[in-house]
Amino acid sequence: MSIRNLAALLAPRRVVVLGEPASERARWLVDNLHRCAPAALLAATEAEVSDEGSGTLAIAADAGAATPEAIEKLGTRGARALIWPHRQAPDVSVLRAARTHLLRILGPRSSGVLNPSLRLAASALPASGAAGPVALIVQSQSVAAAAVDWASGRRLGFSWVAATGGECDVDVADLLDYAALDPATRAVALEVGHIRGARKFMSAARACARTKPTVVLQTQLAETRTAGSDPVRSAAFARAGMVECQSLPALFDAIAALQRLPPLSQVRVLVAGNGAGICALGVDAVLRHGLSPATPAADTWAQVLAAVPDLRRMAGAADLGEPEPEATVAALRAFLADADIDLVLYLRSPLAGRGHEAVAARLARAGFDQRLLTVWLGLETALPARRISAEANLATFTSPDAAARAIRYRFEYARNRELLTQTPPRGPTAVDHAAEARRRLQRLAESGVRETDAAAALHLAAAYGIAGATRRQPESVLAVSLHRHVELGMVLEARLLAAGAALGCGRGFPPLDPLLAQRVLADAGVREAPPAERDALTQALIRIGQIALDQPAVEELELHLVWARGAVQALRQAARLRLTAEPAEERARLALAPYPAALTDRLDRNGKLYVMRPVQPADEPALIRLLQGLDPESVRLRFFCGMRHFSHEMAARMTQIDYDRELALVIVPDDAPETLLGIGTLAIDPDGTHAEFAVLVDPRHRGLGLGRQLLEKLVQHARARGVLQVYGEVLRENLPMLKLAESLGFSRRPLPDDPGTVRVEIATA
């Protein structure tokens, strides 16, 4: 159900408690609720939930009191969310009664929710927290408790906190979708111990991370625990655009970075301190975390020297010695005014008779912006200084490493977004023999074959354009495998083997495009191959990834690839193929929605042939050419404003889409496939109930019915997906669009807040 009624859970109008607390967790939760919540938020009994109570949150303090009859009564009166803190999951009859009213359940084993701005502490956590811009989504109560307590000590806050526990209904994907649309949330911190549904999780994670910085810490359940983090999960997080933290302290640093550091497109860091030794440690930390030491300009050095005569210049650092606090402030101001410095990291070690507090207090009064980070070294004398800095909204950390790590997390988000919006070249064309290979594999699997011989693996590879090798194994090979991860479905792994040892490992999730495949190769250790051979390996990985999409009977495939003179071949001795007679459904096999090629149609208009197909990332240059060629009035009618420049970021957003919740169809001439004549988009809301359309056709090609074809196809797709209503917002003077919508059965209604715009809508179910 995604975000349906989650507002009743995270920002309820009323809260009602069912029964007396029957467990310690439930007692803590109810006690915190009554201690923090304003009286107007609390309903004394279920009877106080009226028919107008939509938005009520219920707390099952006693599982015995949350009977199907009680849930039915609450749902009828408008309750739309329920916290279930108990270890045992709700009975099936309770779940059924809740679904009747779309009443969302958080739990079992949930420690509840916090919303500091509402003074809502429907939570068993030991601290209530302060209001802030970061949403905290966790599955573990212990992680939530540590994070909230740590943030309280640092004077950091949250827009809301939710602990999902066993996830019988509400899961982390639902909450990511809610956070993506929540205006009070500017960034997200996430802890994941298990992924309930790969496709849903990846879709929500991509949607959230596309718009808001999102950091994630993975934990593992005891029954699935391996040494260290799961690298496949890590690859999935990176593919979604999230920044992964490697430890709980690292998650804390990331939360601080999201709240206290500015967005960073580059990271030139100057270390300033009161000793050469700690300055050197600071520069080491900057370098260790992949950041760039800053070099101040000559006039900046001169300004600082005037304020601090004992200044010692160092590479990437400035040893200020121990001047008076006013001089320290003057030096830091000069550094922050330098255009070649993005951030200043101020480190201070306590000296005999000169603790941190006087300097911390002066820095707090100086009104520095977010580009100053402080590290007060030590413990006894450092604690008051850290508190003073936190209360002044200065970013403060316990060590140079913690500060540098926080900077890197803030920067990584911007870098990940840039990588994910790069425009890939077009990949290889469709495989001619995919259907034949599928029939053959199905026959083998149905006959009971599980482990095939090498010949069957090579036969499959050959169907995808990878021939068997006729020469002996060389010194270096690329070991490529497709296999199914327990949570994330089919994953492709590649390792460069030299002298029998792996030089690295790259991972990707089908489908791959050329850019994604090249990143897998780089992670695998293939960095110095000639361009022709690198391109051939790239195409081979894309085609092997395509096997995961086309061949549901494939459970596992392993190939050792060799390459020479621009050709890639597979070695017979290492080829292996494992089949399954009961393939998992597509959503369980594939973490990412495949390209919906079945939506491609051919159109004949007055003897001229056109192709209508789903958009591809490689269409970005053609889309920009279409948009740049429009007349100003066409631009205004489509985008509701005048635009003279269409950026890469905007075009990437329109072409690099999640086919699970979006569709964009383009029309191209059959004889000019890289010339876009029109585009129609459909954005399905996270609940899957409503979808917004937009259609644009090049004015020079209007009158051919291309816009009608686009809109009809979008409505058909929405209906097939179970969407209840398709709507669009159209300017009143856009008469052709209004007439087209009316001819297809759309109704009109005015928008009270915008008299110049009309909403057109059609029921699709």
C-alpha positions in Angstrom: 0.0 0.0 0.0 3.1 2.2 0.1 2.4 5.7 1.6 -1.3 5.3 2.0 -2.4 6.7 5.4 1.2 7.0 6.7 0.4 10.5 7.7 -1.9 9.0 10.4 1.2 7.1 11.7 3.8 9.9 11.6 1.7 13.0 12.0 -1.6 11.9 13.6 -4.5 14.2 14.6 -5.4 12.0 17.6 -3.8 9.0 19.4 -5.7 6.3 21.2 -4.3 3.5 23.4 -6.0 0.1 23.3 -5.9 -1.7 26.6 -3.4 -1.5 29.5 0.3 -2.1 28.6 1.0 -5.9 28.6 4.7 -5.7 28.1 7.7 -3.6 29.2 8.1 -2.2 25.7 4.4 -1.3 25.6 4.6 0.4 29.0 7.5 2.5 28.0 5.7 3.5 24.8 2.5 4.5 26.6 4.4 6.3 29.4 6.4 8.3 26.9 3.3 9.2 24.9 1.5 10.6 28.0 4.6 12.4 29.2 5.3 14.3 26.0 2.1 14.6 24.0 -0.2 17.7 24.4 -3.7 16.9 25.8 -5.4 17.8 22.5 -3.5 14.9 20.8 -4.7 12.2 23.2 -8.0 10.4 23.1 -8.8 8.9 26.5 -10.8 6.0 25.1 -11.8 4.4 21.8 -15.2 5.9 22.1 -13.6 9.4 21.7 -12.6 8.5 18.2 -15.5 10.0 16.2 -16.6 9.5 12.6 -14.5 12.6 11.8 -11.4 11.0 13.3 -9.6 10.2 10.1 -6.0 10.5 10.9 -6.2 8.7 14.3 -3.3 6.6 15.4 -4.0 3.6 17.7 -1.5 1.9 19.9 -2.0 -1.8 20.7 -0.8 -1.6 24.3 -2.4 -5.0 25.0 -2.6 -7.3 22.0 -5.7 -8.9 23.5 -7.5 -5.6 23.3 -6.7 -5.2 19.6 -9.3 -7.7 18.5 -10.7 -7.8 14.9 -13.9 -6.2 16.3 -11.9 -3.4 17.9 -9.9 -2.7 14.7 -13.1 -2.8 12.7 -14.8 -0.3 15.0 -11.7 2.0 15.0 -11.4 1.8 11.2 -15.1 2.7 10.8 -14.5 5.8 13.0 -11.5 6.9 11.0 -8.4 5.4 12.6 -5.8 4.8 9.9 -2.7 3.5 11.7 -1.8 1.1 14.5 1.5 0.6 16.3 2.0 -3.1 17.3 5.0 -3.3 19.8 4.5 -7.0 20.7 6.9 -9.8 19.7 4.1 -11.9 18.1 2.7 -10.6 14.9 -1.0 -9.6 14.7 -3.4 -12.4 14.0 -4.4 -12.8 10.4 -8.0 -11.8 11.3 -6.6 -8.5 12.7 -4.6 -7.9 9.5 -7.7 -8.6 7.5 -9.8 -6.1 9.5 -7.1 -3.5 9.2 -6.8 -3.9 5.4 -10.6 -3.4 5.0 -10.1 0.2 6.2 -6.5 0.7 4.8 -5.4 1.0 8.4 -1.6 0.7 8.4 0.2 -1.4 11.0 3.8 -0.7 12.2 5.3 -3.8 13.7 5.5 -6.4 15.2 8.4 -5.6 17.5 8.2 -1.9 16.7 9.5 0.6 19.2 7.1 3.2 17.6 7.4 6.6 16.1 8.6 10.1 17.1 7.6 13.4 15.7 9.3 16.1 17.8 7.5 19.0 16.0 4.2 17.6 17.2 5.6 16.5 20.6 4.6 13.0 19.6 6.6 10.3 21.4 4.6 7.2 20.6 7.8 5.3 21.2 9.7 3.0 23.6 12.9 4.9 22.9 14.6 6.4 25.9 14.8 9.9 24.4 12.2 11.9 22.6 14.6 14.0 20.4 14.4 17.5 19.0 13.0 18.7 15.7 15.3 18.7 12.7 15.4 18.1 9.0 16.4 14.4 8.9 14.1 11.5 8.9 15.4 8.4 10.7 14.1 5.0 9.4 15.3 1.9 11.2 14.3 -1.7 11.7 16.3 -2.2 14.9 15.1 -0.6 18.2 18.7 -0.7 19.6 20.0 1.3 16.6 17.1 3.8 16.9 17.7 4.3 20.6 21.4 4.9 20.2 20.9 7.3 17.3 18.2 9.4 19.0 20.2 9.5 22.2 23.4 10.5 20.4 21.5 13.2 18.4 20.0 14.6 21.5 23.5 15.0 23.0 24.7 16.8 19.9 21.6 19.1 19.8 20.6 17.5 16.5 17.0 16.6 15.6 14.7 14.7 13.4 11.7 15.4 11.3 10.4 12.0 12.5 11.7 8.6 13.6 10.1 5.3 12.8 11.2 1.8 13.8 9.5 -0.8 11.6 10.4 -4.0 13.5 9.1 -7.2 11.9 7.2 -5.3 9.1 3.9 -7.2 8.8 2.7 -4.1 6.8 4.6 -0.8 6.9 8.2 -1.4 5.8 11.3 0.7 5.1 10.3 1.2 1.4 7.0 2.7 2.4 8.7 5.1 4.7 11.3 6.1 2.1 8.5 7.0 -0.2 6.8 9.0 2.5 10.1 10.8 3.3 10.7 11.6 -0.4 7.4 13.6 -0.5 7.5 15.0 3.1 8.3 18.8 3.0 9.6 18.6 6.6 12.3 16.1 5.6 15.4 17.3 3.8 17.5 14.2 4.2 17.1 10.6 5.3 19.2 8.2 7.5 18.3 4.5 7.1 19.2 1.3 8.9 18.4 -2.0 7.1 18.7 -5.4 8.6 16.6 -7.2 5.9 15.0 -6.2 2.6 11.4 -7.4 2.4 10.9 -6.9 -1.3 13.8 -6.0 -3.6 11.9 -4.4 -6.4 9.8 -2.3 -4.0 12.8 -1.3 -1.9 15.0 -0.3 -4.9 12.2 1.7 -6.5 11.5 3.6 -3.3 15.2 4.1 -2.5 15.9 5.5 -6.0 13.0 7.8 -5.7 14.1 9.1 -2.3 17.8 9.4 -3.1 17.1 11.2 -6.3 15.7 14.2 -4.4 17.1 14.0 -0.9 20.5 13.0 0.5 20.0 9.4 1.9 22.6 7.5 4.0 22.2 3.8 4.9 23.7 1.5 7.5 23.2 -2.2 6.9 23.0 -4.7 9.7 22.5 -8.5 9.3 20.2 -10.9 10.9 21.9 -13.7 12.9 20.6 -16.4 10.6 22.1 -14.7 7.5 25.2 -13.2 9.0 28.5 -13.3 7.1 31.8 -11.6 7.8 31.4 -7.9 7.3 28.7 -6.1 5.2 26.9 -7.9 2.4 28.7 -6.6 -0.7 25.6 -7.3 -2.9 23.5 -5.1 -0.6 26.2 -2.5 -0.8 26.1 -2.6 -4.6 22.3 -2.2 -4.5 22.6 0.8 -2.2 25.1 2.5 -4.6 22.9 1.7 -7.6 20.0 3.4 -5.8 22.1 6.5 -5.2 22.4 6.1 -1.4 25.6 6.6 0.6 26.5 3.7 2.8 27.9 4.0 6.3 30.2 1.2 7.5 29.5 1.4 11.3 27.1 2.9 13.8 29.5 5.8 14.7 29.8 6.4 10.9 26.0 6.7 10.8 26.1 9.2 13.6 28.7 11.2 11.6 26.5 11.0 8.5 23.5 12.4 10.5 25.6 15.3 11.7 26.8 15.9 8.1 23.2 15.9 6.7 22.2 18.5 9.3 25.2 20.7 9.8 27.2 20.7 6.5 26.2 22.4 3.3 25.8 20.6 0.0 29.2 19.9 -1.5 30.1 19.7 -5.2 33.8 19.8 -4.4 35.8 19.3 -1.2 38.9 21.4 -0.7 39.5 21.3 3.1 41.9 23.4 5.0 43.0 22.1 8.4 43.6 24.7 11.1 44.8 23.9 14.6 46.9 24.8 17.6 49.8 22.5 17.0 51.8 21.1 14.1 51.2 17.5 15.2 47.4 17.7 15.2 47.4 19.6 11.9 49.4 16.8 10.4 46.8 14.3 11.7 44.0 16.4 10.3 45.6 16.5 6.8 46.2 12.7 7.0 42.5 12.2 7.8 41.5 14.5 4.8 43.7 12.4 2.5 42.6 9.1 3.9 39.0 9.8 3.1 39.6 10.9 -0.4 39.3 14.7 0.1 41.5 17.4 -1.2 43.7 19.6 1.0 43.1 23.3 0.3 45.8 25.8 -0.6 45.0 29.3 0.6 45.8 32.2 -1.7 48.9 34.4 -0.9 46.8 37.4 0.3 44.8 35.0 2.6 48.1 33.9 4.2 49.0 37.6 4.6 45.7 38.4 6.4 46.1 35.5 8.8 49.7 36.3 9.5 48.7 39.8 10.5 46.2 38.4 13.0 48.4 35.5 14.1 52.2 36.4 14.1 53.2 32.9 15.2 51.4 31.3 12.2 53.2 28.2 10.7 52.2 27.4 7.1 51.9 23.7 6.2 50.7 21.8 3.2 47.0 21.7 3.5 47.0 23.2 7.0 47.7 26.2 9.2 49.2 25.8 12.7 47.8 28.9 14.5 49.6 28.1 17.7 47.7 29.5 20.8 46.7 33.0 20.0 43.9 34.9 21.8 40.4 33.7 20.8 39.8 36.9 18.9 42.8 36.2 16.7 41.6 32.6 16.1 38.3 34.0 14.9 40.0 36.5 12.6 42.1 33.7 11.1 39.2 31.4 10.5 37.2 34.2 8.9 40.0 34.9 6.5 40.3 31.3 5.5 36.5 30.9 5.0 36.5 34.1 2.7 39.1 32.4 0.4 37.4 31.2 -2.8 39.9 28.3 -3.0 38.7 26.8 0.3 35.4 25.0 0.6 35.6 24.0 4.3 37.8 24.7 7.3 38.4 21.9 9.8 39.5 23.5 13.1 41.3 21.1 15.5 42.2 22.0 19.0 44.1 20.2 21.7 43.8 21.3 25.3 46.8 23.0 26.9 47.7 23.3 30.6 45.7 26.1 32.1 44.0 26.7 28.7 41.0 24.4 28.2 38.6 24.6 25.2 35.7 26.5 26.7 36.8 30.1 26.1 37.7 29.4 22.5 34.5 27.4 21.9 32.4 30.2 23.4 34.1 32.8 21.2 33.6 30.7 18.1 29.9 30.2 19.0 29.4 33.9 19.2 31.2 34.6 16.0 28.2 33.4 13.8 30.2 31.1 11.5 28.3 29.4 8.7 28.2 25.6 8.0 31.6 25.6 6.3 33.4 25.6 9.7 33.8 22.2 11.4 35.3 21.8 14.9 37.1 19.0 16.7 37.8 19.5 20.4 40.3 16.8 21.3 40.3 15.1 24.6 37.4 14.1 26.9 36.9 16.0 30.2 37.7 19.4 28.7 36.2 18.6 25.3 32.7 17.7 26.5 31.7 21.3 27.4 33.2 22.7 24.2 31.3 20.1 22.1 28.1 21.1 23.9 28.8 24.8 23.3 29.5 24.2 19.6 26.4 22.0 19.2 24.1 24.6 20.8 25.6 27.2 18.3 24.7 24.9 15.4 28.4 24.4 14.6 29.4 21.0 13.2 31.5 19.3 15.9 33.2 15.9 15.9 35.2 13.8 18.2 38.2 13.3 15.9 39.7 14.4 12.6 38.7 11.1 11.1 35.1 11.5 12.1 35.0 15.0 10.6 36.6 13.9 7.4 34.3 10.9 7.1 31.3 13.2 7.6 32.5 15.5 4.8 33.0 12.5 2.5 29.4 11.3 3.1 28.0 14.8 2.2 30.2 14.9 -0.9 29.5 11.3 -2.0 25.8 12.0 -2.3 26.4 14.7 -4.9 28.9 12.5 -6.7 26.6 9.5 -6.7 23.8 11.6 -8.2 26.1 12.8 -10.9 27.2 9.3 -11.8 23.7 8.0 -11.9 22.5 10.8 -14.2 25.4 10.4 -16.8 24.0 9.7 -20.2 25.0 6.2 -21.4 25.6 5.4 -25.1 23.1 3.0 -26.7 23.6 -0.6 -25.7 23.6 -3.6 -28.1 20.5 -4.4 -30.1 18.0 -7.2 -29.1 19.2 -10.8 -29.1 17.8 -12.7 -32.1 17.9 -16.1 -30.5 16.6 -15.3 -27.0 13.2 -17.0 -27.5 14.7 -20.1 -29.0 17.2 -20.3 -26.0 14.3 -19.9 -23.6 12.3 -22.8 -25.1 15.4 -25.0 -25.0 16.2 -24.2 -21.3 12.6 -24.7 -20.3 12.6 -28.2 -21.8 15.8 -29.0 -20.0 14.5 -27.7 -16.6 11.2 -29.5 -17.0 12.9 -32.7 -17.7 14.7 -32.5 -14.4 18.1 -31.2 -15.5 19.6 -28.9 -12.8 23.4 -28.9 -13.4 24.2 -28.9 -17.2 27.4 -29.6 -18.9 29.7 -26.9 -20.2 28.3 -27.3 -23.7 24.8 -26.0 -22.5 26.4 -23.0 -20.9 28.4 -22.2 -24.0 25.3 -22.7 -26.2 23.5 -20.1 -24.1 26.4 -17.7 -24.3 26.6 -18.2 -28.1 22.9 -17.3 -28.4 23.8 -13.9 -26.8 26.8 -13.3 -29.1 29.6 -14.7 -27.0 31.4 -17.5 -28.8 33.3 -20.4 -27.2 37.1 -20.0 -27.1 39.3 -22.4 -29.1 42.6 -21.4 -27.5 44.1 -22.3 -24.2 43.5 -20.3 -21.0 45.6 -17.1 -21.0 47.2 -15.5 -17.9 44.2 -13.2 -17.3 40.5 -14.0 -17.6 37.3 -12.2 -16.5 35.2 -14.5 -14.4 31.6 -13.5 -14.8 28.7 -15.1 -12.9 25.0 -14.6 -12.7 23.4 -15.9 -9.5 20.4 -15.2 -7.3 20.9 -13.2 -4.1 18.5 -14.2 -1.3 17.1 -10.7 -1.0 17.9 -8.8 -4.2 17.4 -11.4 -6.9 19.7 -11.9 -9.9 23.1 -10.1 -9.6 26.0 -10.1 -12.0 29.5 -10.4 -10.5 32.8 -10.0 -12.4 36.3 -10.7 -11.2 39.5 -10.2 -13.1 41.7 -13.2 -12.4 45.4 -13.0 -12.9 47.7 -15.9 -12.0 44.7 -17.4 -10.3 44.1 -14.4 -7.9 41.1 -12.0 -8.1 42.2 -8.4 -8.5 38.8 -6.9 -7.6 35.0 -7.6 -7.8 32.4 -5.6 -9.7 28.7 -6.1 -9.1 25.7 -4.9 -11.1 21.9 -5.6 -11.3 20.3 -6.4 -14.6 19.5 -4.6 -16.8 22.9 -3.0 -17.4 23.7 -0.1 -19.8 27.2 0.6 -21.1 28.1 3.0 -18.3 27.0 0.6 -15.6 28.8 -2.2 -17.3 32.0 -0.1 -17.5 31.8 0.6 -13.7 31.5 -3.2 -13.1 34.6 -3.7 -15.2 36.5 -1.0 -13.4 35.6 -2.5 -10.0 36.6 -5.9 -11.2 40.1 -4.6 -12.0 39.8 -4.1 -15.8 41.2 -0.6 -16.2 43.9 -0.7 -18.8 42.4 -2.8 -21.7 42.6 -1.2 -25.2 39.4 0.7 -26.1 38.2 -1.9 -28.6 38.6 -4.8 -26.1 37.1 -2.8 -23.3 34.1 -2.0 -25.5 33.8 -5.7 -26.4 33.8 -6.7 -22.7 31.2 -4.0 -21.9 28.9 -5.4 -24.6 29.5 -8.9 -23.2 28.5 -7.9 -19.7 25.3 -6.2 -21.0 24.4 -9.4 -22.9 25.1 -11.7 -19.9 22.9 -9.4 -17.8 20.2 -9.7 -20.5 20.2 -13.4 -19.9 18.8 -12.7 -16.4 16.0 -10.8 -17.9 15.1 -13.2 -20.8 15.8 -16.6 -19.2 13.8 -17.2 -15.9 15.0 -20.8 -15.9 18.6 -19.8 -15.3 19.4 -20.0 -11.6 23.2 -19.6 -12.0 25.6 -19.1 -14.9 29.4 -18.8 -14.8 31.6 -17.9 -17.7 35.3 -17.2 -17.9 35.8 -14.6 -20.7 39.0 -14.0 -22.6 39.5 -11.2 -25.1 41.8 -10.2 -27.9 41.6 -7.9 -31.0 38.1 -6.6 -30.0 36.5 -10.0 -29.6 35.3 -11.8 -26.4 35.1 -15.5 -26.0 34.1 -17.9 -23.2 36.4 -20.7 -22.0 34.9 -24.2 -22.1 36.6 -25.5 -19.0 35.0 -22.9 -16.7 31.5 -22.7 -18.2 28.7 -23.7 -15.8 24.9 -23.4 -15.9 22.4 -24.3 -13.3 18.6 -24.3 -14.0 15.4 -24.3 -12.0 12.1 -25.8 -13.0 10.2 -23.3 -10.9 11.4 -19.8 -11.7 10.6 -17.0 -9.3 8.2 -14.3 -10.5 9.9 -11.4 -12.2 9.6 -9.0 -9.2 11.5 -11.6 -7.1 14.1 -12.3 -9.7 14.9 -8.7 -10.7 15.6 -5.8 -8.3 15.2 -3.3 -11.1 12.3 -3.1 -13.6 13.4 -4.2 -17.1 12.9 -2.1 -20.2 9.2 -2.6 -21.2 9.9 -3.4 -24.8 6.4 -4.9 -25.2 5.0 -1.4 -25.2 6.6 -0.6 -28.5 4.2 0.0 -31.4 4.6 0.9 -35.1 2.4 3.7 -36.5 1.4 4.4 -40.1 0.5 8.0 -40.8 -0.3 8.8 -44.5 2.2 6.2 -45.6 4.9 7.5 -43.2 6.1 5.0 -40.6 6.7 5.9 -37.0 7.8 4.0 -33.9 6.3 4.6 -30.5 8.4 3.1 -27.7 9.4 3.6 -24.1 12.1 6.1 -23.6 15.7 5.0 -23.0 18.5 6.8 -21.1 20.4 7.2 -24.4 17.5 9.4 -25.7 18.7 12.3 -23.7 20.6 14.2 -26.5 17.6 13.7 -28.8 15.2 15.0 -26.1 17.3 18.1 -25.6 17.3 18.7 -29.4 13.5 18.4 -29.4 13.0 20.8 -26.5 15.5 23.3 -27.7 13.8 23.4 -31.1 10.4 24.3 -29.7 8.9 27.7 -30.1 8.4 29.7 -26.8 4.6 29.2 -26.8 4.9 25.4 -27.0 7.4 25.5 -24.2 5.1 27.6 -22.0 2.1 25.4 -22.6 4.0 22.2 -21.7 6.1 23.5 -18.8 3.9 26.4 -17.5 6.7 28.8 -17.8 9.2 30.2 -20.3 12.4 28.3 -20.6 15.4 29.0 -22.9 17.8 26.3 -21.7 17.1 22.6 -21.0 19.8 21.2 -18.7 21.3 17.7 -18.7 19.9 17.2 -15.3 16.4 17.9 -16.4 16.6 15.7 -19.5 18.3 12.9 -17.5 15.3 13.0 -15.1 12.9 12.6 -18.1 14.9 9.8 -19.7 16.4 7.8 -16.8 13.2 6.6 -15.2 12.0 3.8 -12.9 9.7 1.8 -15.1 8.0 0.4 -12.0 6.4 3.7 -11.3 6.9 5.9 -14.3 6.5 5.6 -18.1 7.7 7.9 -20.8 6.9 7.1 -24.4 8.6 8.7 -27.4 7.7 8.8 -31.0 10.5 8.6 -33.7 10.4 8.3 -37.5 11.1 4.7 -38.5 13.9 5.9 -40.8 15.4 8.3 -38.2 15.3 6.5 -34.8 17.4 9.2 -33.0 15.0 12.0 -33.9 12.3 12.5 -31.3 9.0 14.0 -32.5 7.1 13.7 -29.3 7.1 12.5 -25.7 4.3 11.4 -23.3 5.0 10.9 -19.6 3.0 9.1 -16.9 4.1 9.4 -13.2 2.3 7.0 -10.9 2.1 8.0 -7.3 3.7 5.7 -4.7 0.3 4.3 -3.7 -0.4 3.2 -7.3 -3.8 4.8 -7.3 -3.3 8.0 -9.3 -1.0 8.9 -12.2 -0.3 12.3 -13.8 0.3 12.5 -17.5 1.9 15.1 -19.8 2.1 15.0 -23.6 4.3 17.1 -26.0 4.5 16.8 -29.8 6.8 18.9 -32.0 4.5 21.5 -33.6 5.9 20.7 -37.0 4.4 17.2 -36.7 1.0 18.0 -35.2 -2.1 17.0 -37.0 -1.0 13.4 -37.4 -2.7 12.0 -34.3 0.7 11.4 -32.6 -0.4 13.1 -29.3 -3.6 11.0 -29.3 -1.6 7.8 -29.7 0.7 8.8 -26.8 -2.2 9.7 -24.4 -4.2 6.6 -25.3 -1.2 4.4 -24.7 -0.5 6.0 -21.4 -4.1 5.5 -20.2 -4.0 1.9 -21.3 -0.8 1.3 -19.4 -2.3 2.9 -16.3 -5.4 0.7 -16.5 -3.2 -2.4 -16.9 -1.3 -1.4 -13.8 -4.4 -1.0 -11.7 -4.3 2.7 -11.4 -7.6 4.2 -10.5 -7.4 7.6 -12.1 -5.2 9.4 -14.6 -5.1 13.2 -14.5 -3.2 16.1 -16.0 -3.0 19.8 -15.3 -3.5 21.9 -18.5 -3.4 25.7 -19.0 -6.8 27.0 -19.9 -5.5 28.5 -23.2 -4.1 25.1 -24.3 -7.2 24.4 -26.3 -5.8 21.5 -28.4 -4.8 19.6 -25.3 -8.1 20.2 -23.6 -10.0 19.1 -26.8 -7.8 15.9 -27.0 -8.4 15.0 -23.4 -12.2 15.6 -23.8 -12.3 13.4 -26.9 -10.8 10.5 -24.9 -13.3 10.8 -22.1 -11.5 13.0 -19.7 -13.6 15.4 -17.6 -12.6 18.9 -16.5 -12.6 20.6 -13.2 -11.1 24.0 -12.1 -8.2 24.2 -9.6 -9.3 26.7 -6.9 -5.7 27.7 -6.2 -4.8 28.3 -9.8 -7.6 29.8 -11.9 -5.4 29.7 -15.0 -5.1 25.9 -14.9 -7.7 23.1 -15.5 -7.4 19.6 -14.1 -8.5 16.9 -16.6 -9.1 13.4 -15.2 -10.4 10.0 -16.2 -11.3 6.9 -14.2 -9.3 3.9 -15.3 -10.8 1.3 -13.0 
